[in-house]
Amino acid sequence: MTSPLDFLLEAARRAPIVPVLIVEQSEVAADLARALVDGGLTIAEVTLRTPSGFAVIEAMKAAAPELIVGAGTVLTGSDVENSISAGADFLVSPGMSPRLLDALGERRKIMIPGIATATEAMCRYEEGFGLLKLFPASVVGGVGALKGFASPLPHMRFMPTGGVTEADAGNYLALPNVFAVGGSWIASSADIAAADWRGISTKATRALARA
């Protein structure tokens, strides 16, 4: 049975590292997108933690159409609408609320909601979410928690995010219920501010080689 997020799973099979991006200026989005693609990445998450978030998504999609770009830190119905309008391929939230669930409607099929417990994972699955984000991964049990979920919840797939580092990304990706990891080390705010596109590409290539 196909899922609306099968395209994301296929891209993650080729490159299971998802950079979580905080971008202050949309003017750098095109260079950033190309740097990620040059480094071998297939997916990126642009957080809506800055006023430029929607413009960054639009600019990244225009510069690198082959890059799957998601909107992160989606908290409200307006975030959903504006993200889709900007061209976001998927949505990510740190958790789920009744209002956000109502606002999503059928678009929950492209949302990856954050969970921290088995109960939350079960609730999200019953609500129709096919992929989940363990968040903040390093705080709520990390690799150990995901190992614990694997046996009783074998039908669920996770993208741990929050505190994941280059050093431990491989430990997460070795788990059968993890399809990708999200992390900010590939393209940190400092890297982006310094316009270190070559450095970002190098870090992406190195991370994929270790994945």
N, C-alpha and C positions, 0 to 999 in steps of 0.2 A: 504493500500500500504506500503510495507516494504521500509526501508531506510538503506543505508550502515552504518548509525550510530545508528541503533536500539539496537545493543549490548551495546552501551554506555548509552543509555536511560534506558535500563533494569538494568544495573549496578548502575546507578544513583538513580533509584527507591529504591534500597536496601541501598545505602549509598551516599547521595547527596552532600558530602563534597569532594572537589578535592584539595589536597595539591599542591601548586605551589612551586617547589623545585629548589633551586640554590645549586648545589653540585660541590665542587671544586675538589674532589678526587674520582675517580671511585672505589677505593678500599673499600669505605664504602657503595657502592650502594646496595650490597646484604643484609647487616644488615638493612639498611634503608627500603628496600622493605619489608622485613619480619616484621619489626616494624609496618609499615603501615597496613599490612594484619592482624597482631595480634590485632591491634586497631579496626578492622572491616571495614577498607576502601576497596573500590573496584577499584578506579581510582586514578591515580597520573599524574601530569604534570611536566616533567623535562624541565626546560628552557635551551635554548642554549646560556646562557649568560656567560658560562665558556668553556674553551677548552675541558673539559672532558664530555660535555653534551651527545654526541653520545655514548661514552663508558659507561656512567652511564645508559642510556636507555637499552643498550644491557645487562649489568650486572643485572639490576633490573628484566628484563624479564626472564633471566636465573634462578635467585634465587627464583622468585615468579611468575610462569607462569600464575597463576590465576588473577594476578593484571593487569588491563588495564593501559598501560603506554603510555602517549602521549608526543609529542615533542612540547614545547612552545617556543615563540619568534622566530618562523619560518619566516624569512624575504626574503630569496632568493631561487632560483631554486636549488642551491647546498644544502641548508638546507633541502629542500624537499627530494632530492635524498638520502642524508646521513641519514636522520631520518628514512626513509622507510628501508634502508639497515640495520640500527641498530635494527630494529624490532618495531618501534613505531606503535601503534595501531590507533592513530589519531594525527592530527596536530592542533596547535593553533597559531594564529598570532595576534599581537596587532591591526592590521588594514589590508588593502588590497591595493595593487598597481597593475598597468597594467602588469608589468613584472612578478610579483609573480602569478597573475591570469593566465597568459600564461604558466608559468612553471608548474603550478598544473595540467593542463589538466583534465583528468578524476579523478585525485586524489583530486579534490576539494570536492568530495563526503565525504572525511574523514577529511576535514578542518573545524575548527570553527574560523571564522574570527572575529576580534574585530570591534565593531561599537560604535559610540558615539551619533548618531542622528537618527531620524526616516528616513531621506532621505538615509543615509548610510545603514540602515537596509533594506529598500525597494530595493536598488541597489543590495545588497548581495543576497537577496532572488531571485531576477530576474536572477542573475548569477548562481543560482542553489545550494546555500548554505542552508542546512536545519536547522542548529543550529548556533546561533550567541553568541558572547561574548560582554557584555556591559563593555567597558573599556575606561579609568579607572573609575570604577563604582562610587567610592566615590566622584569623581571630576565632573562627567557629569550628576549628578542628582540622582544616586542610586535608592532607593526604589521608590521615587516619579517619576522618569523618566520611570521606568518599569511599574508602575501603569498607567502612561499616554499612554504608547505604547499598553497596553492590549486591549483597545476597538477598536482602528482603525487598529491594526495589530494583530488580535487574532490568526492567523495561525503561528506566529513566537515564537520560544522558545529560552530562553537566559540562559547563564551562567555568571552572574556578577562576575567580577574579578578586583582587584585593590583597595586596601583600605578596603576590607571586613574584618571584625574582628569576633572573637568568639561571641562578644556581639550582633552584628547585623545580623549574618548569618541567624538566625531564621526568621527575618523580611523579608529577601529576599526570603527564601524558602517557606514562606506562600503565595507568589504570584503565581497565576495559570500559568503564562508564564515563570516561572523560573524552570529549571529542575535540576540545581545544582549550587553551588557557589564555586569559586576558592579562596584560601587564603593561605598566607605564614605562618600563626601563628601555624599551626599544626606541622610543622617541619622547624623551622627557621634556618638560617645559623649558628646561635650560638648553637642551639640544635644539629645540624649535626656535627659541629666542636667538640663539647663536647662528641660525641658518646652517647648521652642520648636517647638510643633506648626505654627504658622503659618509659621515660617521653613522648616521641613522641606517643607511643601506648596509654598512658593514656589520652593525649590531644585529640587523635582521637576518642577514646571511649566516652569521655565527650562531644565532639562536636556532635557526632551522636545522643547521648541521648537527646540533646537539639534541634536537627533538626526537 
